[in-house]
C-alpha cells in the first residue's frame, strides 16, 4: 500500500504535541484588530487543543 501524503493545508495550521494532542492557533487575529476588544484579543493570543473525532481526522491528514 502506498504511503499517505501529508495534507499541506493542515500541516501549516496544526501541530502535534509530544502527548499526541492537536494544537492550533485561534482564528480572527489577522486584521481588523482595532474594532476588537482588548480582552478578546488577549484570549486569541493563546492556542488551543482539538479533541475527539476532529483530532483523529487531523492526525490522519497529517499522516501520523
mmCIF file as Biopython writes it, N, C-alpha, C and O atoms, coordinates in Angstrom:
data_model
#
loop_
_atom_site.group_PDB
_atom_site.id
_atom_site.type_symbol
_atom_site.label_atom_id
_atom_site.label_alt_id
_atom_site.label_comp_id
_atom_site.label_asym_id
_atom_site.label_entity_id
_atom_site.label_seq_id
_atom_site.pdbx_PDB_ins_code
_atom_site.Cartn_x
_atom_site.Cartn_y
_atom_site.Cartn_z
_atom_site.occupancy
_atom_site.B_iso_or_equiv
_atom_site.auth_seq_id
_atom_site.auth_asym_id
_atom_site.pdbx_PDB_model_num
ATOM 1   N N  . UNK A ? 1  ? 0.844   -1.178 0.000  1.0 0.0 1  A 1 
ATOM 2   C CA . UNK A ? 1  ? 0.000   0.000  0.000  1.0 0.0 1  A 1 
ATOM 3   C C  . UNK A ? 1  ? 0.893   1.245  0.000  1.0 0.0 1  A 1 
ATOM 4   O O  . UNK A ? 1  ? 1.877   1.291  0.738  1.0 0.0 1  A 1 
ATOM 5   N N  . UNK A ? 2  ? 0.567   2.257  -0.815 1.0 0.0 2  A 1 
ATOM 6   C CA . UNK A ? 2  ? 1.434   3.439  -0.874 1.0 0.0 2  A 1 
ATOM 7   C C  . UNK A ? 2  ? 1.334   4.294  0.382  1.0 0.0 2  A 1 
ATOM 8   O O  . UNK A ? 2  ? 0.359   4.222  1.130  1.0 0.0 2  A 1 
ATOM 9   N N  . UNK A ? 3  ? 2.353   5.094  0.590  1.0 0.0 3  A 1 
ATOM 10  C CA . UNK A ? 3  ? 2.357   5.996  1.747  1.0 0.0 3  A 1 
ATOM 11  C C  . UNK A ? 3  ? 1.320   7.092  1.549  1.0 0.0 3  A 1 
ATOM 12  O O  . UNK A ? 3  ? 1.033   7.504  0.425  1.0 0.0 3  A 1 
ATOM 13  N N  . UNK A ? 4  ? 0.763   7.557  2.670  1.0 0.0 4  A 1 
ATOM 14  C CA . UNK A ? 4  ? -0.199  8.648  2.596  1.0 0.0 4  A 1 
ATOM 15  C C  . UNK A ? 4  ? 0.541   9.970  2.664  1.0 0.0 4  A 1 
ATOM 16  O O  . UNK A ? 4  ? 1.432   10.151 3.494  1.0 0.0 4  A 1 
ATOM 17  N N  . UNK A ? 5  ? 0.172   10.887 1.792  1.0 0.0 5  A 1 
ATOM 18  C CA . UNK A ? 5  ? 0.821   12.189 1.786  1.0 0.0 5  A 1 
ATOM 19  C C  . UNK A ? 5  ? 0.218   13.083 2.859  1.0 0.0 5  A 1 
ATOM 20  O O  . UNK A ? 5  ? -0.959  12.960 3.199  1.0 0.0 5  A 1 
ATOM 21  N N  . UNK A ? 6  ? 1.041   13.985 3.386  1.0 0.0 6  A 1 
ATOM 22  C CA . UNK A ? 6  ? 0.580   14.955 4.373  1.0 0.0 6  A 1 
ATOM 23  C C  . UNK A ? 6  ? -0.195  16.046 3.653  1.0 0.0 6  A 1 
ATOM 24  O O  . UNK A ? 6  ? 0.240   16.536 2.611  1.0 0.0 6  A 1 
ATOM 25  N N  . UNK A ? 7  ? -1.338  16.428 4.201  1.0 0.0 7  A 1 
ATOM 26  C CA . UNK A ? 7  ? -2.160  17.497 3.640  1.0 0.0 7  A 1 
ATOM 27  C C  . UNK A ? 7  ? -1.471  18.830 3.914  1.0 0.0 7  A 1 
ATOM 28  O O  . UNK A ? 7  ? -1.242  19.181 5.071  1.0 0.0 7  A 1 
ATOM 29  N N  . UNK A ? 8  ? -1.141  19.572 2.863  1.0 0.0 8  A 1 
ATOM 30  C CA . UNK A ? 8  ? -0.308  20.768 3.035  1.0 0.0 8  A 1 
ATOM 31  C C  . UNK A ? 8  ? -1.032  21.879 3.791  1.0 0.0 8  A 1 
ATOM 32  O O  . UNK A ? 8  ? -0.390  22.661 4.493  1.0 0.0 8  A 1 
ATOM 33  N N  . UNK A ? 9  ? -2.363  21.966 3.662  1.0 0.0 9  A 1 
ATOM 34  C CA . UNK A ? 9  ? -3.105  22.975 4.409  1.0 0.0 9  A 1 
ATOM 35  C C  . UNK A ? 9  ? -3.135  22.683 5.893  1.0 0.0 9  A 1 
ATOM 36  O O  . UNK A ? 9  ? -3.100  23.596 6.718  1.0 0.0 9  A 1 
ATOM 37  N N  . UNK A ? 10 ? -3.199  21.406 6.230  1.0 0.0 10 A 1 
ATOM 38  C CA . UNK A ? 10 ? -3.264  21.006 7.638  1.0 0.0 10 A 1 
ATOM 39  C C  . UNK A ? 10 ? -1.910  21.178 8.313  1.0 0.0 10 A 1 
ATOM 40  O O  . UNK A ? 10 ? -1.844  21.588 9.472  1.0 0.0 10 A 1 
ATOM 41  N N  . UNK A ? 11 ? -0.836  20.871 7.602  1.0 0.0 11 A 1 
ATOM 42  C CA . UNK A ? 11 ? 0.475   20.970 8.251  1.0 0.0 11 A 1 
ATOM 43  C C  . UNK A ? 11 ? 0.850   22.407 8.563  1.0 0.0 11 A 1 
ATOM 44  O O  . UNK A ? 11 ? 1.688   22.646 9.432  1.0 0.0 11 A 1 
ATOM 45  N N  . UNK A ? 12 ? 0.243   23.382 7.866  1.0 0.0 12 A 1 
ATOM 46  C CA . UNK A ? 12 ? 0.501   24.791 8.161  1.0 0.0 12 A 1 
ATOM 47  C C  . UNK A ? 12 ? -0.281  25.277 9.377  1.0 0.0 12 A 1 
ATOM 48  O O  . UNK A ? 12 ? 0.133   26.227 10.043 1.0 0.0 12 A 1 
ATOM 49  N N  . UNK A ? 13 ? -1.401  24.637 9.668  1.0 0.0 13 A 1 
ATOM 50  C CA . UNK A ? 13 ? -2.318  25.149 10.684 1.0 0.0 13 A 1 
ATOM 51  C C  . UNK A ? 13 ? -2.300  24.397 12.002 1.0 0.0 13 A 1 
ATOM 52  O O  . UNK A ? 13 ? -2.736  24.940 13.017 1.0 0.0 13 A 1 
ATOM 53  N N  . UNK A ? 14 ? -1.811  23.164 12.020 1.0 0.0 14 A 1 
ATOM 54  C CA . UNK A ? 14 ? -1.876  22.334 13.216 1.0 0.0 14 A 1 
ATOM 55  C C  . UNK A ? 14 ? -0.514  21.744 13.536 1.0 0.0 14 A 1 
ATOM 56  O O  . UNK A ? 14 ? 0.294   21.476 12.646 1.0 0.0 14 A 1 
ATOM 57  N N  . UNK A ? 15 ? -0.275  21.545 14.845 1.0 0.0 15 A 1 
ATOM 58  C CA . UNK A ? 15 ? 0.946   20.888 15.308 1.0 0.0 15 A 1 
ATOM 59  C C  . UNK A ? 15 ? 0.536   19.784 16.274 1.0 0.0 15 A 1 
ATOM 60  O O  . UNK A ? 15 ? -0.479  19.886 16.963 1.0 0.0 15 A 1 
ATOM 61  N N  . UNK A ? 16 ? 1.342   18.731 16.310 1.0 0.0 16 A 1 
ATOM 62  C CA . UNK A ? 16 ? 1.121   17.668 17.280 1.0 0.0 16 A 1 
ATOM 63  C C  . UNK A ? 16 ? 2.051   17.862 18.464 1.0 0.0 16 A 1 
ATOM 64  O O  . UNK A ? 16 ? 3.241   18.120 18.283 1.0 0.0 16 A 1 
ATOM 65  N N  . UNK A ? 17 ? 1.523   17.741 19.672 1.0 0.0 17 A 1 
ATOM 66  C CA . UNK A ? 17 ? 2.346   17.841 20.861 1.0 0.0 17 A 1 
ATOM 67  C C  . UNK A ? 17 ? 2.992   16.483 21.135 1.0 0.0 17 A 1 
ATOM 68  O O  . UNK A ? 17 ? 2.692   15.492 20.468 1.0 0.0 17 A 1 
ATOM 69  N N  . UNK A ? 18 ? 3.869   16.455 22.112 1.0 0.0 18 A 1 
ATOM 70  C CA . UNK A ? 18 ? 4.550   15.209 22.472 1.0 0.0 18 A 1 
ATOM 71  C C  . UNK A ? 18 ? 3.553   14.168 22.994 1.0 0.0 18 A 1 
ATOM 72  O O  . UNK A ? 18 ? 3.772   12.966 22.844 1.0 0.0 18 A 1 
ATOM 73  N N  . UNK A ? 19 ? 2.461   14.632 23.607 1.0 0.0 19 A 1 
ATOM 74  C CA . UNK A ? 19 ? 1.441   13.714 24.123 1.0 0.0 19 A 1 
ATOM 75  C C  . UNK A ? 19 ? 0.465   13.267 23.052 1.0 0.0 19 A 1 
ATOM 76  O O  . UNK A ? 19 ? -0.410  12.443 23.319 1.0 0.0 19 A 1 
ATOM 77  N N  . UNK A ? 20 ? 0.601   13.803 21.832 1.0 0.0 20 A 1 
ATOM 78  C CA . UNK A ? 20 ? -0.284  13.410 20.748 1.0 0.0 20 A 1 
ATOM 79  C C  . UNK A ? 20 ? -1.511  14.282 20.603 1.0 0.0 20 A 1 
ATOM 80  O O  . UNK A ? 20 ? -2.410  13.959 19.827 1.0 0.0 20 A 1 
ATOM 81  N N  . UNK A ? 21 ? -1.566  15.391 21.343 1.0 0.0 21 A 1 
ATOM 82  C CA . UNK A ? 21 ? -2.693  16.300 21.197 1.0 0.0 21 A 1 
ATOM 83  C C  . UNK A ? 21 ? -2.485  17.174 19.963 1.0 0.0 21 A 1 
ATOM 84  O O  . UNK A ? 21 ? -1.354  17.392 19.528 1.0 0.0 21 A 1 
ATOM 85  N N  . UNK A ? 22 ? -3.583  17.668 19.406 1.0 0.0 22 A 1 
ATOM 86  C CA . UNK A ? 22 ? -3.521  18.524 18.221 1.0 0.0 22 A 1 
ATOM 87  C C  . UNK A ? 22 ? -3.687  19.968 18.678 1.0 0.0 22 A 1 
ATOM 88  O O  . UNK A ? 22 ? -4.715  20.335 19.246 1.0 0.0 22 A 1 
ATOM 89  N N  . UNK A ? 23 ? -2.665  20.781 18.425 1.0 0.0 23 A 1 
ATOM 90  C CA . UNK A ? 23 ? -2.645  22.167 18.857 1.0 0.0 23 A 1 
ATOM 91  C C  . UNK A ? 23 ? -2.864  23.072 17.645 1.0 0.0 23 A 1 
ATOM 92  O O  . UNK A ? 23 ? -2.384  22.780 16.550 1.0 0.0 23 A 1 
ATOM 93  N N  . UNK A ? 24 ? -3.593  24.175 17.849 1.0 0.0 24 A 1 
ATOM 94  C CA . UNK A ? 24 ? -3.825  25.117 16.766 1.0 0.0 24 A 1 
ATOM 95  C C  . UNK A ? 24 ? -3.904  26.532 17.318 1.0 0.0 24 A 1 
ATOM 96  O O  . UNK A ? 24 ? -4.142  26.737 18.508 1.0 0.0 24 A 1 
ATOM 97  N N  . UNK A ? 25 ? -3.703  27.500 16.439 1.0 0.0 25 A 1 
ATOM 98  C CA . UNK A ? 25 ? -3.807  28.902 16.831 1.0 0.0 25 A 1 
ATOM 99  C C  . UNK A ? 25 ? -5.243  29.355 16.607 1.0 0.0 25 A 1 
ATOM 100 O O  . UNK A ? 25 ? -5.886  28.949 15.640 1.0 0.0 25 A 1 
ATOM 101 N N  . UNK A ? 26 ? -5.732  30.183 17.492 1.0 0.0 26 A 1 
ATOM 102 C CA . UNK A ? 26 ? -7.088  30.690 17.380 1.0 0.0 26 A 1 
ATOM 103 C C  . UNK A ? 26 ? -7.227  31.569 16.131 1.0 0.0 26 A 1 
ATOM 104 O O  . UNK A ? 26 ? -6.318  32.341 15.824 1.0 0.0 26 A 1 
ATOM 105 N N  . UNK A ? 27 ? -8.343  31.465 15.411 1.0 0.0 27 A 1 
ATOM 106 C CA . UNK A ? 27 ? -8.555  32.346 14.264 1.0 0.0 27 A 1 
ATOM 107 C C  . UNK A ? 27 ? -9.010  33.743 14.698 1.0 0.0 27 A 1 
ATOM 108 O O  . UNK A ? 27 ? -9.174  33.994 15.892 1.0 0.0 27 A 1 
ATOM 109 N N  . UNK A ? 28 ? -9.210  34.641 13.753 1.0 0.0 28 A 1 
ATOM 110 C CA . UNK A ? 28 ? -9.702  36.017 13.953 1.0 0.0 28 A 1 
ATOM 111 C C  . UNK A ? 28 ? -8.662  36.936 14.566 1.0 0.0 28 A 1 
ATOM 112 O O  . UNK A ? 28 ? -9.026  37.878 15.270 1.0 0.0 28 A 1 
ATOM 113 N N  . UNK A ? 29 ? -7.383  36.698 14.324 1.0 0.0 29 A 1 
ATOM 114 C CA . UNK A ? 29 ? -6.344  37.575 14.845 1.0 0.0 29 A 1 
ATOM 115 C C  . UNK A ? 29 ? -5.511  38.147 13.688 1.0 0.0 29 A 1 
ATOM 116 O O  . UNK A ? 29 ? -4.371  38.564 13.893 1.0 0.0 29 A 1 
ATOM 117 N N  . UNK A ? 30 ? -6.070  38.165 12.493 1.0 0.0 30 A 1 
ATOM 118 C CA . UNK A ? 30 ? -5.308  38.577 11.323 1.0 0.0 30 A 1 
ATOM 119 C C  . UNK A ? 30 ? -5.393  40.065 11.021 1.0 0.0 30 A 1 
ATOM 120 O O  . UNK A ? 30 ? -4.367  40.719 10.830 1.0 0.0 30 A 1 
ATOM 121 N N  . UNK A ? 31 ? -6.598  40.601 10.976 1.0 0.0 31 A 1 
ATOM 122 C CA . UNK A ? 31 ? -6.772  42.015 10.639 1.0 0.0 31 A 1 
ATOM 123 C C  . UNK A ? 31 ? -8.052  42.507 11.286 1.0 0.0 31 A 1 
ATOM 124 O O  . UNK A ? 31 ? -8.763  41.735 11.930 1.0 0.0 31 A 1 
ATOM 125 N N  . UNK A ? 32 ? -8.352  43.791 11.119 1.0 0.0 32 A 1 
ATOM 126 C CA . UNK A ? 32 ? -9.482  44.461 11.785 1.0 0.0 32 A 1 
ATOM 127 C C  . UNK A ? 32 ? -9.356  44.348 13.304 1.0 0.0 32 A 1 
ATOM 128 O O  . UNK A ? 32 ? -10.340 44.090 13.997 1.0 0.0 32 A 1 
ATOM 129 N N  . UNK A ? 33 ? -8.145  44.542 13.814 1.0 0.0 33 A 1 
ATOM 130 C CA . UNK A ? 33 ? -7.924  44.364 15.246 1.0 0.0 33 A 1 
ATOM 131 C C  . UNK A ? 33 ? -8.336  45.591 16.055 1.0 0.0 33 A 1 
ATOM 132 O O  . UNK A ? 33 ? -8.498  45.502 17.272 1.0 0.0 33 A 1 
ATOM 133 N N  . UNK A ? 34 ? -8.506  46.732 15.392 1.0 0.0 34 A 1 
ATOM 134 C CA . UNK A ? 34 ? -8.855  47.939 16.145 1.0 0.0 34 A 1 
ATOM 135 C C  . UNK A ? 34 ? -10.279 47.876 16.683 1.0 0.0 34 A 1 
ATOM 136 O O  . UNK A ? 34 ? -10.572 48.477 17.716 1.0 0.0 34 A 1 
ATOM 137 N N  . UNK A ? 35 ? -11.153 47.170 16.009 1.0 0.0 35 A 1 
ATOM 138 C CA . UNK A ? 35 ? -12.541 47.109 16.469 1.0 0.0 35 A 1 
ATOM 139 C C  . UNK A ? 35 ? -12.810 45.963 17.430 1.0 0.0 35 A 1 
ATOM 140 O O  . UNK A ? 35 ? -13.926 45.827 17.932 1.0 0.0 35 A 1 
ATOM 141 N N  . UNK A ? 36 ? -11.803 45.137 17.692 1.0 0.0 36 A 1 
ATOM 142 C CA . UNK A ? 36 ? -11.981 44.032 18.626 1.0 0.0 36 A 1 
ATOM 143 C C  . UNK A ? 36 ? -11.533 44.458 20.020 1.0 0.0 36 A 1 
ATOM 144 O O  . UNK A ? 36 ? -10.569 45.208 20.174 1.0 0.0 36 A 1 
ATOM 145 N N  . UNK A ? 37 ? -12.240 43.974 21.019 1.0 0.0 37 A 1 
ATOM 146 C CA . UNK A ? 37 ? -11.948 44.330 22.408 1.0 0.0 37 A 1 
ATOM 147 C C  . UNK A ? 37 ? -10.594 43.768 22.835 1.0 0.0 37 A 1 
ATOM 148 O O  . UNK A ? 37 ? -10.126 42.741 22.345 1.0 0.0 37 A 1 
ATOM 149 N N  . UNK A ? 38 ? -9.996  44.492 23.770 1.0 0.0 38 A 1 
ATOM 150 C CA . UNK A ? 38 ? -8.679  44.108 24.287 1.0 0.0 38 A 1 
ATOM 151 C C  . UNK A ? 38 ? -8.715  42.708 24.900 1.0 0.0 38 A 1 
ATOM 152 O O  . UNK A ? 38 ? -7.791  41.921 24.699 1.0 0.0 38 A 1 
ATOM 153 N N  . UNK A ? 39 ? -9.773  42.395 25.646 1.0 0.0 39 A 1 
ATOM 154 C CA . UNK A ? 39 ? -9.886  41.086 26.295 1.0 0.0 39 A 1 
ATOM 155 C C  . UNK A ? 39 ? -9.978  39.964 25.260 1.0 0.0 39 A 1 
ATOM 156 O O  . UNK A ? 39 ? -9.400  38.890 25.427 1.0 0.0 39 A 1 
ATOM 157 N N  . UNK A ? 40 ? -10.719 40.241 24.190 1.0 0.0 40 A 1 
ATOM 158 C CA . UNK A ? 40 ? -10.891 39.236 23.145 1.0 0.0 40 A 1 
ATOM 159 C C  . UNK A ? 40 ? -9.560  38.944 22.454 1.0 0.0 40 A 1 
ATOM 160 O O  . UNK A ? 40 ? -9.232  37.788 22.185 1.0 0.0 40 A 1 
ATOM 161 N N  . UNK A ? 41 ? -8.796  40.001 22.169 1.0 0.0 41 A 1 
ATOM 162 C CA . UNK A ? 41 ? -7.504  39.821 21.511 1.0 0.0 41 A 1 
ATOM 163 C C  . UNK A ? 41 ? -6.533  39.074 22.410 1.0 0.0 41 A 1 
ATOM 164 O O  . UNK A ? 41 ? -5.717  38.289 21.927 1.0 0.0 41 A 1 
ATOM 165 N N  . UNK A ? 42 ? -6.613  39.313 23.713 1.0 0.0 42 A 1 
ATOM 166 C CA . UNK A ? 42 ? -5.734  38.621 24.657 1.0 0.0 42 A 1 
ATOM 167 C C  . UNK A ? 42 ? -6.050  37.125 24.669 1.0 0.0 42 A 1 
ATOM 168 O O  . UNK A ? 42 ? -5.142  36.295 24.725 1.0 0.0 42 A 1 
ATOM 169 N N  . UNK A ? 43 ? -7.346  36.784 24.617 1.0 0.0 43 A 1 
ATOM 170 C CA . UNK A ? 43 ? -7.729  35.376 24.586 1.0 0.0 43 A 1 
ATOM 171 C C  . UNK A ? 43 ? -7.320  34.709 23.280 1.0 0.0 43 A 1 
ATOM 172 O O  . UNK A ? 43 ? -7.004  33.519 23.256 1.0 0.0 43 A 1 
ATOM 173 N N  . UNK A ? 44 ? -7.326  35.479 22.192 1.0 0.0 44 A 1 
ATOM 174 C CA . UNK A ? 44 ? -6.960  34.914 20.893 1.0 0.0 44 A 1 
ATOM 175 C C  . UNK A ? 44 ? -5.468  34.616 20.787 1.0 0.0 44 A 1 
ATOM 176 O O  . UNK A ? 44 ? -5.052  33.827 19.939 1.0 0.0 44 A 1 
ATOM 177 N N  . UNK A ? 45 ? -4.658  35.244 21.644 1.0 0.0 45 A 1 
ATOM 178 C CA . UNK A ? 45 ? -3.210  35.005 21.612 1.0 0.0 45 A 1 
ATOM 179 C C  . UNK A ? 45 ? -2.868  33.569 21.958 1.0 0.0 45 A 1 
ATOM 180 O O  . UNK A ? 45 ? -1.940  32.986 21.397 1.0 0.0 45 A 1 
ATOM 181 N N  . UNK A ? 46 ? -3.627  33.002 22.889 1.0 0.0 46 A 1 
ATOM 182 C CA . UNK A ? 46 ? -3.337  31.650 23.342 1.0 0.0 46 A 1 
ATOM 183 C C  . UNK A ? 46 ? -3.861  30.644 22.327 1.0 0.0 46 A 1 
ATOM 184 O O  . UNK A ? 46 ? -4.913  30.848 21.720 1.0 0.0 46 A 1 
ATOM 185 N N  . UNK A ? 47 ? -3.126  29.568 22.152 1.0 0.0 47 A 1 
ATOM 186 C CA . UNK A ? 47 ? -3.585  28.496 21.288 1.0 0.0 47 A 1 
ATOM 187 C C  . UNK A ? 47 ? -4.604  27.643 22.007 1.0 0.0 47 A 1 
ATOM 188 O O  . UNK A ? 47 ? -4.971  27.918 23.150 1.0 0.0 47 A 1 
ATOM 189 N N  . UNK A ? 48 ? -5.052  26.616 21.337 1.0 0.0 48 A 1 
ATOM 190 C CA . UNK A ? 48 ? -5.996  25.713 21.953 1.0 0.0 48 A 1 
ATOM 191 C C  . UNK A ? 48 ? -5.760  24.311 21.393 1.0 0.0 48 A 1 
ATOM 192 O O  . UNK A ? 48 ? -4.933  24.118 20.501 1.0 0.0 48 A 1 
ATOM 193 N N  . UNK A ? 49 ? -6.497  23.340 21.928 1.0 0.0 49 A 1 
ATOM 194 C CA . UNK A ? 49 ? -6.338  21.955 21.529 1.0 0.0 49 A 1 
ATOM 195 C C  . UNK A ? 49 ? -7.651  21.421 20.979 1.0 0.0 49 A 1 
ATOM 196 O O  . UNK A ? 49 ? -8.729  21.833 21.406 1.0 0.0 49 A 1 
ATOM 197 N N  . UNK A ? 50 ? -7.549  20.507 20.035 1.0 0.0 50 A 1 
ATOM 198 C CA . UNK A ? 50 ? -8.717  19.870 19.440 1.0 0.0 50 A 1 
ATOM 199 C C  . UNK A ? 50 ? -8.816  18.474 20.030 1.0 0.0 50 A 1 
ATOM 200 O O  . UNK A ? 50 ? -7.811  17.781 20.189 1.0 0.0 50 A 1 
ATOM 201 N N  . UNK A ? 51 ? -10.036 18.070 20.351 1.0 0.0 51 A 1 
ATOM 202 C CA . UNK A ? 51 ? -10.243 16.764 20.961 1.0 0.0 51 A 1 
ATOM 203 C C  . UNK A ? 51 ? -11.238 15.950 20.143 1.0 0.0 51 A 1 
ATOM 204 O O  . UNK A ? 51 ? -11.941 16.482 19.283 1.0 0.0 51 A 1 
ATOM 205 N N  . UNK A ? 52 ? -11.283 14.676 20.421 1.0 0.0 52 A 1 
ATOM 206 C CA . UNK A ? 52 ? -12.302 13.805 19.855 1.0 0.0 52 A 1 
ATOM 207 C C  . UNK A ? 52 ? -12.060 13.422 18.416 1.0 0.0 52 A 1 
ATOM 208 O O  . UNK A ? 52 ? -10.920 13.280 17.973 1.0 0.0 52 A 1 
ATOM 209 N N  . UNK A ? 53 ? -13.151 13.259 17.692 1.0 0.0 53 A 1 
ATOM 210 C CA . UNK A ? 53 ? -13.093 12.782 16.309 1.0 0.0 53 A 1 
ATOM 211 C C  . UNK A ? 53 ? -12.377 13.776 15.408 1.0 0.0 53 A 1 
ATOM 212 O O  . UNK A ? 53 ? -11.691 13.367 14.472 1.0 0.0 53 A 1 
ATOM 213 N N  . UNK A ? 54 ? -12.519 15.072 15.667 1.0 0.0 54 A 1 
ATOM 214 C CA . UNK A ? 54 ? -11.828 16.070 14.855 1.0 0.0 54 A 1 
ATOM 215 C C  . UNK A ? 54 ? -10.315 15.890 14.943 1.0 0.0 54 A 1 
ATOM 216 O O  . UNK A ? 54 ? -9.613  16.017 13.940 1.0 0.0 54 A 1 
ATOM 217 N N  . UNK A ? 55 ? -9.816  15.595 16.138 1.0 0.0 55 A 1 
ATOM 218 C CA . UNK A ? 55 ? -8.380  15.379 16.317 1.0 0.0 55 A 1 
ATOM 219 C C  . UNK A ? 55 ? -7.918  14.150 15.533 1.0 0.0 55 A 1 
ATOM 220 O O  . UNK A ? 55 ? -6.839  14.156 14.940 1.0 0.0 55 A 1 
ATOM 221 N N  . UNK A ? 56 ? -8.734  13.105 15.534 1.0 0.0 56 A 1 
ATOM 222 C CA . UNK A ? 56 ? -8.379  11.902 14.775 1.0 0.0 56 A 1 
ATOM 223 C C  . UNK A ? 56 ? -8.301  12.205 13.288 1.0 0.0 56 A 1 
ATOM 224 O O  . UNK A ? 56 ? -7.401  11.727 12.599 1.0 0.0 56 A 1 
ATOM 225 N N  . UNK A ? 57 ? -9.251  13.006 12.789 1.0 0.0 57 A 1 
ATOM 226 C CA . UNK A ? 57 ? -9.258  13.357 11.368 1.0 0.0 57 A 1 
ATOM 227 C C  . UNK A ? 57 ? -8.019  14.152 10.991 1.0 0.0 57 A 1 
ATOM 228 O O  . UNK A ? 57 ? -7.433  13.933 9.931  1.0 0.0 57 A 1 
ATOM 229 N N  . UNK A ? 58 ? -7.621  15.074 11.856 1.0 0.0 58 A 1 
ATOM 230 C CA . UNK A ? 58 ? -6.452  15.906 11.572 1.0 0.0 58 A 1 
ATOM 231 C C  . UNK A ? 58 ? -5.183  15.064 11.613 1.0 0.0 58 A 1 
ATOM 232 O O  . UNK A ? 58 ? -4.289  15.259 10.789 1.0 0.0 58 A 1 
ATOM 233 N N  . UNK A ? 59 ? -5.090  14.129 12.559 1.0 0.0 59 A 1 
ATOM 234 C CA . UNK A ? 59 ? -3.928  13.248 12.612 1.0 0.0 59 A 1 
ATOM 235 C C  . UNK A ? 59 ? -3.824  12.405 11.349 1.0 0.0 59 A 1 
ATOM 236 O O  . UNK A ? 59 ? -2.725  12.129 10.867 1.0 0.0 59 A 1 
ATOM 237 N N  . UNK A ? 60 ? -4.983  11.995 10.811 1.0 0.0 60 A 1 
ATOM 238 C CA . UNK A ? 60 ? -4.967  11.243 9.557  1.0 0.0 60 A 1 
ATOM 239 C C  . UNK A ? 60 ? -4.427  12.098 8.422  1.0 0.0 60 A 1 
ATOM 240 O O  . UNK A ? 60 ? -3.633  11.629 7.606  1.0 0.0 60 A 1 
ATOM 241 N N  . UNK A ? 61 ? -4.861  13.363 8.371  1.0 0.0 61 A 1 
ATOM 242 C CA . UNK A ? 61 ? -4.387  14.256 7.320  1.0 0.0 61 A 1 
ATOM 243 C C  . UNK A ? 61 ? -2.905  14.594 7.490  1.0 0.0 61 A 1 
ATOM 244 O O  . UNK A ? 61 ? -2.212  14.875 6.512  1.0 0.0 61 A 1 
ATOM 245 N N  . UNK A ? 62 ? -2.427  14.563 8.732  1.0 0.0 62 A 1 
ATOM 246 C CA . UNK A ? 62 ? -1.005  14.787 8.987  1.0 0.0 62 A 1 
ATOM 247 C C  . UNK A ? 62 ? -0.179  13.525 8.730  1.0 0.0 62 A 1 
ATOM 248 O O  . UNK A ? 62 ? 1.049   13.557 8.819  1.0 0.0 62 A 1 
ATOM 249 N N  . UNK A ? 63 ? -0.842  12.429 8.414  1.0 0.0 63 A 1 
ATOM 250 C CA . UNK A ? 63 ? -0.205  11.132 8.165  1.0 0.0 63 A 1 
ATOM 251 C C  . UNK A ? 63 ? 0.582   10.660 9.380  1.0 0.0 63 A 1 
ATOM 252 O O  . UNK A ? 63 ? 1.698   10.159 9.243  1.0 0.0 63 A 1 
ATOM 253 N N  . UNK A ? 64 ? 0.006   10.819 10.571 1.0 0.0 64 A 1 
ATOM 254 C CA . UNK A ? 64 ? 0.631   10.369 11.820 1.0 0.0 64 A 1 
ATOM 255 C C  . UNK A ? 64 ? -0.158  9.230  12.406 1.0 0.0 64 A 1 
ATOM 256 O O  . UNK A ? 64 ? 0.203   8.707  13.461 1.0 0.0 64 A 1 
#
